[in-house]
Amino acid sequence: MHPLLEKEHQQLFDLLDAIDKCVSNGDSANQVYKYLRDFVALAEEHFKNEEVIMKDYEYPEIINHKKEHAVLLDQLFIFKSKLGQGHTPFGKDYIQLLRNWLEEHLFGANNRLDYFFCIR
């Protein structure tokens, strides 16, 4: 795995843990929103970094991978917007959705990317 991408993956999980802790502690929706905002911003930055690396390495699945990024970001933007407007109650079920989203990305598409890096 590329060191920058690995670092960003850990940061994304750390932010999820912080969101989970806020929800478990009954912290304000505003505090949860701040962490979610940071999570979405980091995911967006991470995807940009990943796409640059894929382009540099001439990754053959780059088009499909970029499409997956776009779909995932759209979902995150909608989710963040709803929470910011107070329309979405935030609880453990949403944290699990975010965790599933991140794990699916890391262990699905990114596993193929890691394999590509290893054989190059």
N, C-alpha and C positions, 0 to 999 in steps of 0.2 A: 504494500500500500504506500502511496505517496505520503510523505511525512506531514505536509500541510493538510491534506484531506483527513488523515487520521486524527490530527489535532482538532480539526473542526468537528469531526464526528463526536469526539469526547466532549467538546464544548456544548454540542446540541443535547447530548444526554445529560450533562450537568444542568443545563437550563430546564430540561424536563423534570429533573429531580427537584429543582427549586420550585417549579410550578406545583408539583405534587406536594411538596412540603407546605406551601402556602395554602393549598386547598385543605390539606389535613389539619392545619392549625386554625382554619377558619379565618384566614387573613382577608383583607378587603379585596373586592373585585378589582379595584384599581391596582393593587399590588400584583395580582395575578395577571392583569392586562399588561403591566410593564414587562414582566418576564416573557409573556407570550409575544409581545412586540419585539423583544430582543431575540427570541427564538426564530421568529419569522425573518427578521433582518439577517440573522446569521445563516439561516437556510438559503436565503436569496444570495448572499455573498458566497456561500459554499458552492452553490450550483454554478455560479459564474466562474469560480476558481476551477471547479471540476471540468467545466466545458473548455476552458483554456488549456488545461492539461491534456484533455482528450484530443483537442485539435493539434497540440504540439506533438503528441504521440501518434497522430493519424489513426485514432481509434475507429475501427470500421462500423461500429454501432452508434456513432455519435448522434445521428439524426434521431433515432428512436429514443436514445437516452435524454436528449434535449427536450423531446416531446413529453417524456415522463416528468421532467423537471417542471415544465410549464403547467402541466395538469396539477401536480402537487402544490406548486406555488399558488395557483388559482384557488385551490381548496383552502390553503392557509390564509390567504388574503380575505376570503369570505368569512372564515371562522373568526379571524382577528377583528374584522369589521363588525360582525354581529356582537361579539363580546364587548367591543368598545362602545357600541350603541346601547348596551344593556339588554339586548334581545335574546341572549343565549345564557342560560344558567350554566355555570361552570362547575364540574364535579369530577369525580374519579373516572366516570365513563369517558369524558373528553380527554383526560390525561392518557387513558388507555388507547384511545383512538390516535393520539399524537405518537405514542410509543410504538403502536403497530405500524403507523405510517413510516416512522423513521427506520424501524427494523426491516420492514419490507423493502425499503429503498436500499439500505445497507447490505442486506443479505440476499437481495435479488439482483437488481441491475448492477450494483457496485461489486458484487462477487465476480460477475463477468468481466468488469473493468479490471479488478485485481488480477484475475487470471491472465488477462491480456498483458498487463504490466510484467507479470512473471515470465511470460514466454518471449518477451522482447529482448 
